[in-house]
């Protein structure tokens, strides 16, 4: 029997991919979650939606309210797509049981994801929180790698010494299937094994971009918990890039 899975944030990005591979129903910003509050329970809700439009001072309140509205839709498992960016910017290894710092007041992407994780902690329903690194997929929003693949001489804001780690939409989809099938819950870092500098990434895709000065560092992400469930996360970031390149060819 096919699982009934509702995916939010399906107009683009990871949500669009997961709807294609997992979902039976979608929820976009044009829909009202309240219309689904009286429906039969979904086997799972995969919450990908995030709204970063408008005034920064409003973003946390708006996204937490959306999360709570979606959580009121009857479900058996709630899957929250978070981010490794919730971790403090330190040199420590990023582990799922790390204590996270206070929510920044800047309305940043990190602040929104962190606030949603904290709000999610108030539920008594089974939850699965995924903290992915940079995402690659046919519907992915353009990041530095995708920009370089489209335009090898593009202009970037990032320093060549920026550090990245990549996972594919397809891997996240397969991981969620395994988690639903085997009843896994809790928090998982979803990452490849090993990072790459941005100039190394450029060399892999044959790009010569104009770099900027901002240095992003994903940090040392411990993926051992997720890898024990889904061994494909043993792939290196370079192997993940190669698989993505083949996927979109």
Backbone as a ProteinNet text record, in pm:
[ID]
protein_1_A
[PRIMARY]
XXXXXXXXXXXXXXXXXXXXXXXXXXXXXXXXXXXXXXXXXXXXXXXXXXXXXXXXXXXXXXXXXXXXXXXXXXXXXXXXXXXXXXXXXXXXXXXXXXXXXXXXXXXXXXXXXXXXXXXXXXXXXXXXXXXXXXXXXXXXXXXXXXXXXXXXXXXXXXXXXXXXXXXXXXXXXXXXXXXXXXXXXXXXXXXXXXXXXXXXXXXXXXXXXXXXXXXXXXXXXXXXXXXXXXXXXXXXXXXXXXXXXXXXX
[TERTIARY]
83.8	0	86.7	58.5	136.1	108	215.8	198.5	137.4	48.6	-3.9	89.5	156	256.2	225.4	216.3	196.2	331.2	363.8	489.2	456.8	517.9	497.8	615.3	591	696.9	735.9	637.1	661.1	674.3	675.8	683.3	823.7	924	1062.3	1147.1	1277.4	1370.7	1345.6	1389.5	1376.9	1231.9	1140.2	999.4	944.9	984.1	936.7	986	1111.8	1165.5	1096.8	1078.7	1018.4	872.6	803.1	665.4	663.7	758.7	766.2	794.7	881.7	925.1	849	796.1	737.3	590.4	554.7	429.7	306	196	65.4	-14.5	22.7	-42.1	63.1	33.7	127	60.9	145.1	99.6	192.3	136.7	215.3	169	238.7	201.2	66.9	14.2	-120	-230.2	-190.6	-287.9	-297.8	-411.4	-433.1	-426.7	-328.3	-319.7	-447.9	-522.4	-645.7	-746.4	-738.5	-830.6	-808.1	-692.8	-659.6	-669.2	-708.5	-708.9	-809	-913.9	-1016.1	-1002.7	-896.9	-876.7	-828.4	-840.8	-780.9	-629.8	-572.7	-430.5	-341	-237.9	-133.3	-35.7	23.4	128.7	249.3	274.7	383.8	357.8	405.3	412.8	560	605.1	742.9	739.2	787.7	774.8	903.5	899.1	1012.6	995.1	872.5	841.8	917.1	966.8	1026.9	1000	962.9	931.1	1029.6	1120.6	1222	1195	1070.7	1033.7	985.6	998.7	947.1	1049.6	1001.2	1084.7	1152.7	1283.4	1358.1	1304.2	1252.7	1203.9	1080.4	1019.8	894.9	914.6	1033.2	1052.4	1036.4	1089.6	1079.3	934	863.7	722.4	640	663.2	586.9	611.9	737.5	770.3	732.7	744.1	700.2	548.7	476.2	330.1	291.4	363.1	336.4	362.2	474	505.6	393.1	346.4	240.8	110	80.1	-41	-30.7	86.5	105.1	100.9	154.9	155	14.3	-79.2	-217.4	-289	-230.1	-285.9	-261.6	-363.4	-344.6	-234	-145.6	-32.8	19.4	95.7	158.1	306.3	369.8	511.2	528.8	603.7	632.3	781.2	812.9	951.5	982.2	1074.5	1112.3	1245	1245.9	1371.1	1436.6	1541.2	1614	1743.6	1854.1	1980.2	2096.2	2214.3	2332.9	2371.4	2313.7	2344.7	2289	2209.8	2161.8	2275	2385.7	2495.6	2571.4	2626.3	2709.2	2831.1	2878.9	2994.4	3122.7	3153.7	3274.2	3350.3	3469.2	3548.7	3512.2	3419.2	3379.4	3305.8	3314	3240.4	3091.2	3013.6	2869.2	2801.4	2753	2684.1	2540	2451.7	2308.9	2271.7	2348.9	2315.4	2382.2	2446.8	2507.6	2401.1	2435.9	2347	2359.6	2248.4	2249.7	2241.5	2295.6	2296.6	2159.7	2146.1	2019.9	1988.3	1861.1	1817.9	1868.2	1943.1	1986.1	1865.4	1882.5	1771.8	1778.9	1854.4	1876.6	1781.6	1691.8	1599.6	1666.9	1786.2	1863	1803.2	1851.1	1811	1838.4	1955.5	1989.4	1889.9	1855.6	1762.6	1626.3	1579.3	1447.8	1448.5	1550.2	1557.2	1570.6	1649	1667.7	1538.4	1467.6	1340.8	1237.6	1235.4	1139.5	1173.2	1302.1	1339.1	1294.5	1313.8	1274.3	1123.1	1049.4	902.7	855.9	926.1	890.4	906.1	996.8	1023.5	908.3	806.9	692.9	584.3	604.2	501.2	524.6	417.2	430.2	418.3	409.1	401.8	543.9	558.7	689.6	740.6	866.9	925.1	1060.5	1089.5	1217.8	1271.7	1385.2	1445.7	1570.4	1573	1687.9	1763.7	1894.4	1981.3	2076.4	2030.8	2115.1	2219.7	2323.4	2421.5	2367.9	2455.4	2410.5	2343	2232	2145.6	2168.1	2165.9	2180.1	2064.8	1997.2	1887.8	1840.9	1762.2	1714.9	1632.4	1564.8	1481.7	1548.1	1676.9	1746.4	1758.8	1748.4	1772.7	1920.7	1953.6	2093.7	2188.5	2281.5	2389.1	2516.3	2629.7	2753.2	2791.6	2777.4	2810.9	2722.5	2593.1	2500.1	2524.2	2554.2	2585.7	2708.4	2810.8	2932.5	2907.8	2817.4	2785.9	2713.2	2630.2	2556.8	2643.5	2733.2	2819	2957.3	3050.4	3182.9	3259.1	3220.3	3289.7	3204.4	3111.9	3019.5	3092	3022.6	3076.2	3011.6	3094	3046.4	3079.2	3001.6	3030.2	3122.4	3144.1	3216.8	3366	3443.1	3586.8	3616.2	3727.4	3763.4	3794.4	3819.9	3849.4	3723.2	3606	3481	3473.6	3411.4	3407.2	3263	3240.9	3107	3102.3	2981.8	2949.4	2816.7	2799.4	2680.7	2605.9	2473.2	2387.4	2285.2	2238.3	2141.2	1998.2	1907.3	1764.6	1726	1776.5	1740.9	1782	1898.6	1944.5	1851.9	1806.1	1715.6	1583.1	1534.7	1411.7	1424.8	1535	1555.5	1573.3	1640	1657.9	1522.9	1436.8	1303.7	1224.8	1233.5	1164.5	1210.9	1342.4	1397.7	1349.1	1349.4	1307.3	1161.3	1075.8	933.3	913.5	982.8	966.6	1012.9	1122.5	1181.7	1153.6	1074	1033.5	1140	1234.1	1338.8	1283.9	1316.7	1279.7	1402.3	1388.9	1500.8	1566.5	1689.1	1762.8	1876.9	1892.7	1998.2	2068.3	2201.8	2280.2	2283	2237.9	2232.2	2342.5	2452.3	2571.5	2652.1	2735.6	2834.2	2952.3	3043.5	3160.9	3277.4	3305.6	3415.9	3371	3443.2	3410.6	3503.9	3470.5	3552.9	3560.5	3678.1	3688.7	3621.2	3577.4	3506.8	3596.4	3726.7	3814.4	3833.8	3826.9	3831.8	3705.3	3592	3464.2	3467.5	3521.6	3532.5	3616.1	3724.8	3810.8	3736.9	3655.7	3580.5	3486.7	3420.3	3321.8	3382.2	3514.8	3581.3	3545.3	3523.4	3483.8	3599	3595.1	3691.7	3614.8	3544.5	3459.6	3541	3475.5	3532.6	3484.4	3579.7	3543.5	3521.3	3449	3429.8	3514.6	3472.5	3554.3	3486.7	3355.2	3286.3	3321.2	3364	3404.5	3296.5	3236.2	3138.8	3209.1	3181.9	3238.7	3128.4	3103.8	2997.7	3032.9	3160.8	3204.4	3224.9	3267.6	3296	3169.1	3092.4	2960.9	2973.6	2929.4	2930.8	2805.9	2824.1	2710.5	2696.6	2767.4	2771.8	2635.1	2549.8	2417.8	2331.4	2329.5	2251.9	2314.7	2447.9	2519.2	2493.4	2469.7	2440.4	2307	2215.9	2085.1	2088	2164.9	2167.1	2313.1	2377.3	2521.5	2566	2472.4	2511.5	2575.1	2552.6	2616.8	2766.4	2817.4	2962.3	3028.6	2949.5	3003.2	3069.4	3178.4	3240.9	3161.6	3190	3124	3158.7	3282.5	3322.1	3240.7	3218.2	3136.4	2990.6	2943.8	2807.2	2791.3	2889.6	2887.2	2886.3	2968.6	2974.9	2839	2774.6	2643.8	2538.6	2546.4	2453.5	2474.7	2599.6	2631.1	2574.1	2585.1	2530.4	2377.8	2320.4	2175.2	2110.4	2176	2116.1	2162.2	2250.7	2303	2192.4
-120.2	0	124.2	219.3	341	434.6	492.5	589.1	717.7	777.2	909.6	1011.6	1090.3	1185.4	1323.5	1419.7	1560	1629.8	1699.9	1774.8	1922.7	2004.9	2150.3	2214.9	2334.6	2407	2340.7	2308.4	2224.6	2302.6	2434.3	2511.5	2512.2	2482.5	2478.9	2406	2394.1	2339.7	2194.9	2159.4	2022	1976.2	2063.6	2025.9	1976.4	2040.7	1999	1858.1	1829.5	1695.9	1591	1621.6	1523.7	1496.9	1597.8	1575.2	1475.9	1488.5	1400	1255.8	1236.6	1101.7	1040.6	1126.3	1075.8	1110.1	1229.9	1289	1239.1	1243.2	1219.7	1349.8	1445.4	1576.6	1683.9	1806.7	1916.9	2032.5	2116	2236	2349.2	2451.5	2565.8	2690	2800.1	2923.7	2978.6	2921.4	2959.9	2882.7	2781.7	2697.6	2737.6	2709	2735.8	2603.4	2585.8	2459.3	2424.4	2526.9	2502.2	2420.5	2427.2	2349.4	2199	2160.2	2018.5	1970.7	2056.2	2019.1	1907.9	1895.5	1794.4	1671.9	1665.3	1552.4	1428.5	1309.7	1189.6	1206.7	1139.6	1157.6	1110.6	1190.3	1149	1055.6	964.9	880.7	966.1	1069.2	1161.2	1296.2	1399.9	1534	1568.6	1609.6	1653.6	1805.3	1877.1	2022.8	2086.5	2126.1	2191.6	2343	2390.6	2531.7	2624.5	2733.7	2841.9	2970.1	3075.9	3203.5	3308.6	3350.4	3448.4	3584.3	3606.8	3735.1	3831.4	3958.8	4059.9	4105.6	4172.1	4231.9	4124	4137.5	4039.1	4023.8	4130.2	4125.5	4037.1	4004.4	3926.2	3779.2	3744.5	3614.1	3498.1	3511.9	3403.3	3378.9	3486.7	3473.8	3410.5	3456	3407.1	3258.4	3216.3	3077.6	2981.1	3025.4	2940.9	2924.4	3031.9	3022.8	2926.2	2931.5	2837.6	2694.3	2672.1	2538.3	2485.3	2566.2	2522.6	2494.2	2573.8	2548.4	2417	2389.4	2264.1	2145.2	2162.5	2053.4	2018.7	2108.2	2080	1988.8	1970.1	1874.8	1734.3	1650.1	1517.2	1437.9	1377.3	1303.1	1203	1106.5	1007.4	1036.5	1098.5	1136.5	1273.6	1359.5	1492.2	1500.7	1530.4	1541.9	1689.4	1744.1	1884	1893.1	1965.3	1989	2112.4	2089	2197.5	2223.4	2244.7	2276.1	2259.8	2223.8	2220.7	2360.8	2462.4	2599.4	2634.7	2545.8	2573.9	2563.5	2497.6	2482.1	2613.4	2635.3	2754.6	2754.1	2869	2881.5	2863	2738.4	2704	2596.3	2562.2	2457.9	2319	2310.3	2181.7	2097.7	1966.8	1876.6	1895.9	1899.6	1917.7	1783.4	1761	1637.1	1667.5	1572.5	1593.2	1625	1573.3	1597.5	1722	1801.5	1926.2	2021.6	2098.1	2203.3	2322.6	2371	2482.3	2613.9	2717.4	2848.1	2914.4	3029.5	3104.1	3148.2	3170.2	3213.8	3355.4	3376.9	3512.4	3602.7	3730.2	3824.6	3893.9	3836.4	3902.8	3857.8	3763.8	3717.3	3640.9	3588.8	3516.2	3378.5	3314.7	3177.3	3086.8	3100.1	3018.9	3042.2	3167.6	3200.4	3136.3	3141	3084.6	2933.5	2865.7	2720.4	2678.7	2751.7	2720.3	2740.2	2849.9	2877.3	2769.6	2722.2	2617	2485.5	2453.2	2331.4	2339	2453.7	2470.3	2457.6	2518.7	2510.2	2367.3	2294.2	2155.3	2068	2106.8	2028.1	2023.2	2104.6	2108	2006.4	1926.7	1830.9	1694.9	1621.4	1486.3	1381.5	1426	1334.9	1293	1176.5	1136.5	1237.9	1276.6	1374.3	1325.7	1365.8	1337.8	1471.3	1514.6	1641.8	1612.9	1661.8	1642.8	1774.4	1767.2	1884.5	1862.8	1896	1872.6	1982.8	1945.5	2042.5	2100.6	2155.9	2217.9	2114.3	2156.4	2063.1	2069.7	1952.7	1942.2	1860.7	1916.3	1846.8	1927.9	1866.1	1935.2	2058.9	2059	2173.6	2258.7	2232.3	2305.6	2453.3	2535	2677.9	2698.3	2790.2	2804.8	2839.9	2750.6	2781.4	2803.5	2820	2853.3	2745.2	2619.3	2509.9	2513.3	2525.3	2525.2	2646.7	2761.2	2880.8	2856.5	2792.9	2766.7	2665.7	2571.2	2474.5	2541.5	2640.3	2712.4	2817.1	2879.6	2985.1	2973	2906.3	2881.9	3009.4	3121.2	3247.1	3342	3284.5	3367.6	3442.2	3538.5	3617.4	3567.7	3533.3	3484	3583.6	3579.4	3664.5	3593.9	3464.1	3382.4	3373.4	3360.3	3338.7	3200.3	3183.6	3050.1	2952.3	3003.7	2917.8	2877.3	2914.8	2870.7	2718.7	2661.5	2516.2	2467.2	2366.2	2313.4	2161.4	2113.3	1971.1	1958.9	1852	1841.9	1710	1718.8	1600	1624.5	1515.4	1527.1	1512.4	1577.4	1561.7	1414.2	1337.6	1196	1120.7	1153.6	1086.3	1116.7	1240.2	1276.7	1203.2	1192.5	1118.7	973.8	909	768.4	752	847.1	841.2	849.7	938.9	952	823	759.7	632	527.4	520	423.5	454.7	584.7	625.4	591.2	615.5	583	431.7	358.6	213.1	148.3	201.3	137.6	211.1	319.2	387.7	473.4	525.7	610.4	750.7	803	939	1005.5	1134.3	1206.8	1300	1340.5	1438.8	1369.6	1403.4	1344	1451.3	1453.3	1532	1456.7	1522.5	1460.7	1523.5	1448.8	1505.6	1396.7	1436.9	1346.4	1335.2	1244.7	1224	1304.5	1417.9	1502.2	1626.5	1735.6	1866.1	1901.3	2009.2	2061.6	2213.8	2268.7	2413.8	2456.2	2579.4	2627.6	2625.3	2654.1	2648.4	2504.5	2407.2	2266.9	2228.2	2280.7	2254.7	2312.7	2434.4	2498.1	2413.1	2357.5	2272.9	2146.7	2091	1969.8	1995.5	2111.6	2140.8	2223.3	2248.9	2320.9	2467.5	2530.5	2671.4	2759.6	2886.3	2986.7	3112.9	3106.7	3219.9	3336.4	3449.7	3564.5	3554	3538.4	3515.7	3646.6	3634.2	3745	3725.7	3785.8	3784.5	3714.4	3688.8	3627.3	3478.9	3433.2	3294.1	3217.6	3121.1	3032.9	2902.9	2852	2724.5	2637.8	2524	2434.6	2370.1	2358.8	2295.8	2145.8	2083.7	1940.3	1866.9	1823.6	1763.3	1612.9	1566.3	1423.5	1358.7	1277.2	1213.1	1066.2	1022	878.6	822.1	899.6	850.9	821.7	915.6	894.8	788	783.2	686.5	543.2	524.1	390.2	338.3	430.3	394.4	388.3	481.4	495.7	506.6	392.7	390.6	477.4	521.3	604.5	736.5	776.2	897.4	877.9	757.7	735.5	800.4	837.4	906.6	1037	1072.1	1201.3	1310.8	1434.9	1546.1	1545.1	1509.3	1502.1	1396	1281	1176.1	1219.9	1296	1346.3	1444.6	1530.4	1623.4	1545.7	1441.7	1360.9	1294	1244.4	1180	1281.7	1402.9	1508.7	1548.3	1560	1595.2	1491.7	1364.7	1257.1	1262	1296.3	1300.6	1404.1	1518.6	1626.8	1629.5	1535.8	1533.5	1501.5
0	0	0	-87.7	-99.5	17.7	74.6	182	129.3	209.3	177.6	240.6	155	202.5	146.7	236.2	199.1	202.3	94.3	86.5	74.3	159.8	151.4	78.8	24.9	-45.1	-175.1	-257.3	-375.3	-506.3	-499.3	-624.3	-683.3	-600.5	-648.2	-545.3	-572.1	-475.9	-439.4	-318.6	-271.5	-269	-229.3	-221.5	-354.1	-463.4	-596	-628.5	-594.2	-619.3	-533.4	-404.4	-314.1	-349.4	-397.8	-443.4	-558.1	-648.2	-764.4	-724.2	-623.7	-587.9	-470.8	-380.7	-257.2	-239.7	-282.3	-238.7	-311.3	-237.2	-297.9	-302.5	-217.3	-215.1	-190.3	-236.6	-218.7	-146.6	-86.4	-18.2	-59.3	-124.5	-167.1	-91.9	-114.5	-44.8	-92.6	-200	-246.4	-174.4	-94.4	-24.2	122	182.6	324.4	400.8	489.9	564.2	639.3	681.4	758	678.5	546	463.5	478.2	535.3	550.2	694.7	784.7	926.7	959.1	879.8	907.5	817.4	739.8	648.2	723.8	664.2	724	738.9	836.5	867.5	753	725.2	631.3	702.9	629.5	686.9	725.4	644.9	676.2	611	678.1	618.9	609.4	490.9	471.8	451.2	551.2	551.2	498.1	370.9	305.4	297.5	316.2	290.2	384.1	328.1	404.6	327.1	398.4	335.6	385.2	297.2	333.6	269.9	228	168.2	276.5	247.8	340.3	441.5	543.9	647.8	731.9	750.8	829.9	971	1027.8	1164.7	1179.3	1067.9	1067.3	1030	981.9	919.8	1017.5	1137	1233.9	1271.9	1307.1	1346.3	1235.1	1111.5	996.7	970.5	977.6	946.8	1058.6	1182.8	1294.2	1290.3	1257.4	1245.6	1134.1	1021.9	912.6	957.3	1024.6	1074.3	1162.7	1255.4	1347	1273.5	1172.3	1093.7	1017.5	961.2	886.8	982.1	1102.5	1199.4	1249	1232.2	1272.4	1172.9	1055.2	959.4	1015.3	1024.8	1084.9	1014.6	1096	1040.1	1142.4	1093.8	1180.5	1201.8	1104.2	1114.5	1053.7	1121.7	1067.8	1036.3	911.2	866.4	841.4	918.2	904.8	830.8	719.1	646.9	707.5	783.9	848.1	771.4	838.9	771.6	868.8	818.1	903.8	948.5	886.9	926.7	1064	1125.2	1260.7	1362.9	1326.7	1421.7	1440.9	1560.8	1583.4	1492.1	1457.3	1368.1	1448.4	1478.2	1553	1477	1527.4	1463.7	1515.5	1608.8	1664.4	1559.6	1576	1487.4	1508.6	1400.9	1409.1	1432.4	1553	1587.7	1627.4	1600.7	1619.9	1764.6	1860.4	2000.8	2058.6	1972.4	2018.1	2070.3	2171.8	2218.6	2125.2	2075.2	1980.6	2056	1995.3	2060.2	2049	2112.4	2108.6	1966.2	1939.4	1806.3	1780.2	1672.4	1639	1612.9	1631.8	1612.5	1477.9	1383.9	1255.2	1144.8	1175.2	1072.6	960.8	987.1	885.7	859.1	754.9	722.2	841.2	900.7	1018.1	1131.1	1156.2	1264	1240.8	1116.7	1085	1103.4	1050.7	1064.1	1210.7	1286.6	1427.6	1505.6	1478.5	1546.6	1516	1392.4	1354.7	1423.2	1436.2	1508.2	1654.1	1715.1	1855.5	1869.9	1778.2	1782.5	1762.4	1677.7	1650.7	1774.3	1862.3	1981.9	2080	2059.4	2151.7	2117.5	2013.3	1973.4	2039.8	2059.4	2113.3	2002.7	1876.3	1762.6	1720.7	1656.8	1604.8	1501.5	1514.6	1422.4	1372.1	1250	1186.8	1136.5	1190	1150.9	1068.7	945.4	857.3	844.9	868.8	855.9	739	617.7	500.4	480.9	407.1	359	227.9	143.1	17.6	-71.9	-133.7	-206.3	-357.2	-420	-565.2	-621.5	-719.8	-785.9	-904.4	-990	-1110.6	-1077.3	-963.3	-925.3	-817.8	-788	-681.8	-716	-613.2	-632.5	-662.8	-754.3	-797.4	-682.3	-652.3	-559	-640.4	-572.7	-645.2	-745.1	-707	-799.1	-922.7	-903	-1016	-1105.2	-1045.1	-1124.3	-1210.9	-1155.1	-1232.7	-1344.3	-1320.7	-1425.9	-1541.7	-1510	-1614.5	-1683.8	-1607.8	-1662.2	-1598.5	-1665.9	-1607.5	-1569.8	-1626.1	-1597	-1513.4	-1437.8	-1360	-1248.7	-1194.3	-1081.9	-952.5	-854.8	-726.8	-616.3	-509.9	-393.7	-295.4	-316.1	-219.8	-250	-143.1	-152.9	-208.2	-282.2	-332.4	-219.3	-98.6	16.4	92.8	44.3	106.6	103	206.8	221.5	211.2	125	101.9	114.7	135	134.5	60.2	-17	-102	-82.8	-91.9	-101.1	-211.9	-270.6	-379.4	-327.9	-397.4	-367.6	-364.4	-460.3	-470.6	-343.9	-288.2	-166.5	-48.8	-38.9	70.1	55.2	-67.3	-92.7	-48.2	-86.1	-51.1	99.7	163	308.2	379.4	333.2	394.4	377.4	261	239.1	339.8	360.1	455.3	596.8	632	766.1	791.4	692.6	707.6	719.2	633.9	631.8	762.5	821.1	938.6	1069.8	1062.8	1183.9	1249.7	1171.2	1228.5	1257.8	1373.3	1411.2	1473.8	1506.2	1565.9	1465.8	1495.9	1416	1342.5	1214.4	1132.9	1049.4	1056.7	962.4	830.4	725	592.6	508.5	493.8	430.9	363	268.8	212	307.8	277.2	361.8	306	369	324.2	251.7	273.5	216.3	100.9	31.7	-76.9	-67.3	-105.2	-120.2	-250.3	-255.3	-374.2	-497.1	-481.6	-598.8	-647	-555.3	-595.6	-671.7	-627	-694.2	-835.3	-846.6	-978.1	-1073.2	-1023	-1106.9	-1152.4	-1065.9	-1100.2	-1217.4	-1217.1	-1322.9	-1436.7	-1431.8	-1539	-1547	-1431.7	-1428.5	-1382.4	-1426.7	-1381.6	-1342.3	-1230.3	-1191.2	-1137.2	-1128.2	-1057	-911.7	-821.9	-682.7	-607	-496.6	-404.7	-280.5	-170.8	-49.1	68.5	61.7	175.3	182	299.9	316.8	393	325.8	389.1	425.8	545.6	588.2	645.6	582.9	628.1	761.1	790.8	914.4	898.2	1005.8	1007.4	1049.2	950.8	975.3	996.4	1111.6	1142.3	1081.9	978.7	911.2	947.7	1052.7	1083.9	1119.1	1184.1	1224.1	1101.5	1005.4	883.1	794.7	793.6	708.7	753.9	883.6	934.4	881.6	850.7	797.2	645.5	586.1	440.4	396.2	366.5	338.3	221.1	136.6	22.5	67.7	192.8	242.9	266.7	238.4	239	118	18.5	-99.2	-57.7	-123.7	-100.2	-171.3	-135.9	-205.5	-354.4	-387.4	-529	-602.2	-539.4	-600.4	-613.6	-516.7	-523	-638.3	-658.4	-771.2	-903.3	-911.7	-1034.3	-1061.2	-955.5	-971.8	-1015.3	-962.1	-1000.9	-1146	-1187.4	-1325.9	-1422.5	-1386.5	-1468.2	-1469.2	-1354.1	-1338.4	-1430	-1449.5	-1526.8	-1671.5	-1707.2	-1845.2	-1944.2
[MASK]
+++++++++++++++++++++++++++++++++++++++++++++++++++++++++++++++++++++++++++++++++++++++++++++++++++++++++++++++++++++++++++++++++++++++++++++++++++++++++++++++++++++++++++++++++++++++++++++++++++++++++++++++++++++++++++++++++++++++++++++++++++++++++

